[in-house]
């Protein structure tokens, strides 16, 4: 799904940035891609995607 319509950023792209580049917040995500600097409507959804990805990864690591 598209999270940022201004730059065409999807939730999958954000998840990939978290997994590959270690982006843990919006500031770090902005270092990897353009997001949230145009209209700003995507900021809360982008942070939710980051948070859920981090939680999913940490739970997976604890199981292994």
C-alpha positions as CSV (number, residue, x, y, z in Angstrom):
1,X,0.0,0.0,0.0
2,X,1.1,3.5,-0.6
3,X,2.1,5.4,2.5
4,X,3.4,8.6,0.9
5,X,1.6,9.6,-2.2
6,X,3.8,12.6,-2.8
7,X,6.9,10.5,-3.3
8,X,5.3,7.2,-4.2
9,X,6.7,5.3,-1.1
10,X,5.0,2.0,-0.2
11,X,4.9,0.2,3.1
12,X,7.1,-2.5,1.5
13,X,9.8,0.1,0.7
14,X,9.7,1.3,4.4
15,X,10.0,-2.2,5.7
16,X,13.0,-2.8,3.4
17,X,14.6,0.4,4.7
18,X,14.1,-0.8,8.3
19,X,15.5,-4.2,7.6
20,X,18.4,-3.3,5.3
21,X,19.4,0.2,6.6
22,X,18.3,-0.1,10.2
23,X,16.0,2.9,10.0
24,X,14.3,3.0,13.4
25,X,12.5,6.4,13.2
26,X,11.4,8.9,10.7
27,X,14.6,10.9,10.8
28,X,16.6,7.8,9.9
29,X,14.1,6.8,7.2
30,X,14.5,10.3,5.6
31,X,18.2,9.6,5.3
32,X,17.4,6.6,3.1
33,X,14.4,7.9,1.1
34,X,12.3,10.9,0.4
35,X,9.2,10.8,2.6
36,X,7.2,13.2,4.7
37,X,8.7,16.4,3.6
38,X,6.0,17.5,1.1
39,X,2.5,17.5,2.6
40,X,3.3,15.5,5.8
41,X,0.2,13.4,5.8
42,X,2.2,10.2,5.7
43,X,4.3,10.8,8.8
44,X,2.2,8.9,11.3
45,X,1.5,6.0,9.0
46,X,5.2,5.7,8.2
47,X,6.1,5.7,11.9
48,X,3.5,2.9,12.5
49,X,5.1,0.8,9.7
50,X,8.6,1.3,11.2
51,X,7.3,0.4,14.7
52,X,5.5,-2.7,13.6
53,X,8.5,-3.9,11.6
54,X,10.9,-3.4,14.5
55,X,8.5,-5.3,16.8
56,X,8.1,-8.1,14.3
57,X,11.9,-8.4,13.9
58,X,12.6,-8.4,17.6
59,X,10.0,-11.1,18.3
60,X,11.4,-13.2,15.5
61,X,15.0,-12.9,16.9
62,X,13.9,-13.9,20.4
63,X,12.3,-17.1,19.0
64,X,15.4,-18.1,17.0
